Amino acid sequence: MAFVGLALLSIGLMAAAYALPGRDVAGLPPRFIAIALVPPFSLALQRHLARVASEALDRFRPLLDGATEIEDLRYRLMVAPRREVLVVWALTTWGTVSNAVVAPANFEIVGLGPVEAAVLVGYACLVGFSYSTLVLQVVRQLALVDRIHREAARVNLLDASPLQAFSRLTAQASLGLLTLAAVLATTTLPEFAAASTSEVATALAAGLYVAIAVAAVAAFVLPLYGLHRRIATEKERLETEAGARLTSLLAALHADAAGLDLSRADGLNKLLGSAFAEREVLARLPTWPWQAATIRAFASALLLPVVIYVLARATERLVL
């Protein structure tokens, strides 16, 4: 309820800032409403990801040795350093103000007085602060996930739950950023396409969303890649040992067959069955630390914004 209230308050502030120079609030562009939702969405996602990261660390904890400072890792996963946040905010302010000076039409401040323009640009800075802080937290969390995976003292392929602990965090962080980009793209691109006479410019704007989607996939996969390599190495070791045992059993079977010795035949047959079953179990073990449901949900969410946009454009053409 708190975040719903913040969302309504943010939209109200955006509408008030837009109407400050005497413009009709009914003419508020959809992209402005989407932009107004960025601060509450960013705060809500930060809070959610902090909780998911803490839960993932508890699940991964059995793989860490006793010397690892669990609570220090938990704090770093959930809290961004003040100095880094201030630097990011300073860069965001500089970038927003510079953009407003170079392209005032993007901020709807053309022809406005200095006070009205300052209010709109200031609100844009606030939106930038919330988004940049979210990105900073996500980047820090994903980097820490890679470090935590490297500190794992052991990798047990038959106990997959700890190995898959952080895949939920990387998937939801990526999808959160992608959802935000999708909302902004679906509200901005139609207006941009209608206002622009250049198909190249529209294609570049659409390409920006594709680049964000690629970055989301990378944010999901790359923090898990180091653990994937460790799992693959451990699986190869187990398969090599299983192959050596199978080779030894087959050699014993061949030796007994050559000497027509049936005294160990029943035992060797059972051992061979167990060896073949072990090899099949090892072959089916996944090497990527995520559940099949997680990757299916991620792929579906990744394609959903594209499907919605295509359907919206198709519906628009049919209506027109």
C-alpha positions, 0 to 999 in steps of 0.5 A: 500500500505504501508503494501504491501511495507513492506511485499515486503521489508521484503521478500527481507531482508529475501532473502538477509540474506539467500543468504549472505553466498553465497546460491542461493536465488532460494533455499529459503525455503517456510517457510522462506517466510512465516516467512518474512511475519510475521512482516508486517502482525502483524503490519497490524493486530495490526492497524486493531484491534486497529480500531475495538476495538475503534469502538466496544467501541463506540457501547458499550458506551450506556451500561456504566455509566457516571463515566466510563473513555471512552477515558482512556479505548480507549487508553488502548485498542489501545496502549500497555505499553512500559514496557510490550513491552520491557519485551516481547522483552527481553524474545523473544530475549533470547528465539530466541538466545537460540533456535539458539544455541540449534537447529541451523538447524532450522535457516539454520545457520549450517556451517555459519560464525559468521556474517552470522549467526548473521544476520539470528538470528537477523532477527529471533529476529525481526520477534519474536518482531513483533509477540510477540507484536501482541500477547501482544496487543491481550491478553490485548484487550481481558482482557479489553473486559472482564473488560468492560463487567463487568462495564456495568451498564445495560443489555437490551436484546431487544437492542442487538447491544451494547451487540454484540459490542466486538464479532467482535473484539474477533473473528477477533483477534482470526482469525488473530492469527489463520491465521498466525499460519495456514500459518506457519503450511502449509509451515513448516509441509510438510518440517518438515515431509519430513525431519523427519523420525519420525511420532511421531515428525510430529504428535507433530508438527501437534498437535501444530497447533491444540493447537493453534486452540483451543487457538483461540476458547478460545480467541473468547469465554472466553472474552464474557463469563462474559457478556453471564452469565449476559445476561442469568441471565437477560433473566431468570429474564424476563422469570420468570416475564412473567411466573408470569404474565401468571399464574396470567392471567390464574388464573383470567380466571379460576376464571371467568370461575368458576363463568360463568362471561364473562364480562372480557373474551375478555380482558383476551383473548387479554392479554393472547395472549400478554403474550404468545407472550412475552414468545415466544419472550423471548425464542428466545432471544440469550444469547451469545453476537454475531450475527449468521453471526459472529459465522458462519464466525468464524467456517468457517475460523477455518476449512478452513486451515484444509480443504486446507491442506487436499486438498493439501496433497490429490492433492500431492498424486494424482500427485505423 
